[in-house]
Amino acid sequence: MEVSAWSGNTYGVRVGYANRDKFFNSSWDWIEVEIENKTHRFRLTGSFWDGCPEFRDSGGTVIQDWLRRNYTVPWPNGSPPRFKLEVIGEQRFRLEP
């Protein structure tokens, strides 16, 4: 699926409403994402289901560091980098540039 970068207090991955509804299960509290051959766990907050369909790197720099290695951070206003999030199993995804 095509997704985009998100930034606020931290960095995250915006999956969007359609991808959230198609590829994510509302019973999940977390997902695992493979980033450069390492698996990381990200919590899905209530806001993920209530209007902010992105998972965030709360308190960490995994997504931020990955974005800096692959894209310009920060990016121009209104033009976040776009990339792929591949489903690889139950609650498991792979992030690719």
Secondary structure, 3 states (H helix, E strand, C coil): CEEEEEECCCEEEECHHHHHHHHCCCCCCEEEEEECCEEEEEECCHHHHCCCCEEECCCCCHHHHHHHHHCCCCCCCCCCCEEEEEEEECCEEEEEC
